[in-house]
Amino acid sequence: MDISNRTVLIIGGTSGIGLGLARRFAAAGSTVIVAGRDTGKVDDLETVRIDVTDPGSVARARDEVLGAHPELDVVVTMAGVLLQEDLRDPDHFATAETTIAVNLLGTIRAIDAFTPHLIGRGGADLITVSSGIAFLPFPLMPTYGASKAGVHAYTEALRPQLAGTGVTVTELVPPAVATAGQEKVNPAALPLDSYLDEVIDLLTRNPTPKEIIVKAAERLRWAERDGTYESLLEARSRSLATLPGSGR
């Protein structure tokens, strides 16, 4: 994938991996717009406010972006929340609803908003963002894993549906990266810059892999294939001891 001289919208790009990726595209010579609920955190890139759980907000953001940038040819959908849940407590359901609304339905809504434009371009890139947790659950965040597994499955269906339209569909599969407090939950979380170095190396290969999987994510993505799934899941389940009153 060429990341220079592109016009890129990163939905969920106002912090963390999204903002880091936005700055890498910009440094490569692309025009970058970042979208999110809290655009006040970004002062070095063009921004647009979007709430992916609100159809009206998504439509307004689409119209604003395409009005200013009709040449838009890359859309990255990575708005998401990362929330812990105690499944023994029925009140967790509100957290589950929020997670699905943002991570899965929000991704679908954003894709739907921009797909007609991207198809009309005749040559464009759409990048979705799942997670290593989509392939090897982290029991402390059960609905997060389910939502990201949904993003993966949706992406796998989207790719053949858009085949022949000129829109290339790529899935980013991050491991734990040291943003948004991940380093506190997982001391092995990758430094953001190290992660982005690997991502850009993979993303700019020709042909671009359909899944962008850095080294640290490979053990998660291929755990079932490699016969390590059960042992890794057991190890990851130890995090449940941090839940209040777990007695684990």
Stockholm file with secondary structure:
# STOCKHOLM 1.0

chainA/1-248         MDISNRTVLIIGGTSGIGLGLARRFAAAGSTVIVAGRDTGKVDDLETVRIDVTDPGSVARARDEVLGAHPELDVVVTMAGVLLQEDLRDPDHFATAETTIAVNLLGTIRAIDAFTPHLIGRGGADLITVSSGIAFLPFPLMPTYGASKAGVHAYTEALRPQLAGTGVTVTELVPPAVATAGQEKVNPAALPLDSYLDEVIDLLTRNPTPKEIIVKAAERLRWAERDGTYESLLEARSRSLATLPGSGR
#=GR chainA/1-248 SS CCCSSCEEEEETCSSHHHHHHHHHHHHTTCEEEEEESCGGGCCSSEEEECCTTCHHHHHHHHHHHHHHCTTCCEEEECCCCCCCCCTTSTTHHHHHHHHIIIIIIHHHHHHHHHHHHHHHHSSEEEEEECCGGGTSCCTTSHHHHHHHHHHHHHHHHHHHHHTTTTEEEEEECCCCBSSTTHHHHCTTCBCHHHHHHHHHHHHTSSSCCSEECCHHHHHHHTHHHHTCHHHHHHHHHGGGGGSTTCCC
#=GC SS_cons         CCCSSCEEEEETCSSHHHHHHHHHHHHTTCEEEEEESCGGGCCSSEEEECCTTCHHHHHHHHHHHHHHCTTCCEEEECCCCCCCCCTTSTTHHHHHHHHIIIIIIHHHHHHHHHHHHHHHHSSEEEEEECCGGGTSCCTTSHHHHHHHHHHHHHHHHHHHHHTTTTEEEEEECCCCBSSTTHHHHCTTCBCHHHHHHHHHHHHTSSSCCSEECCHHHHHHHTHHHHTCHHHHHHHHHGGGGGSTTCCC
//
